[in-house]
């Protein structure tokens, strides 16, 4: 890609970012989408045939990455709903999860989207980090690092939700925030 195109993308960045924030509702998610679009544009720069069409070409990439983002959210929601149905089938629904399980579901929704995806893919769906990495186009080592950071972030969220009992790996604690948040 030529320097002029990169400069044009830099000038358009704020406008694209504002559009994405309105579309996805979160500045963090919008930044993540824009970053992914930049990476995809760099990977596919040889597909660009004319500098005159560069901006429209990049906007198509942004739309595609945004659609991928929403598809990923739907998949995550489906996995969590299936998990909830499976626990309901085994007995008392969310009560069967115990305090820790309810708190984990709440904490899972509070971590960054890329960390949540890592946790869902590896811990819940059982994908190997190398298999998950191949789908993302990153190295297996990067996927393992991301999964480790995701588990650490989830642990921090659990401590914020449950307090000191989460550090002791509680089984049945008096946590009300998680139960109240799940009821909504």
Secondary structure, 3 states (H helix, E strand, C coil): CCHHHHHHHHHHHHHHHHHHHHHHCCHHHHHHHHHHHHHHHHHCHHHCCCHHHHHHHHHHHHHHHHHHHHHHHHHHHHHHHHHHHHHHHCCCCHHHHHHHHHHHHHHHHHCCHHHHHHHHHHHHCCCCHHHHHHHHCCCHHHHHHHHHHHHHHHHHHHHHHHCHHHHCCCCCCCCCHHHHHHHC
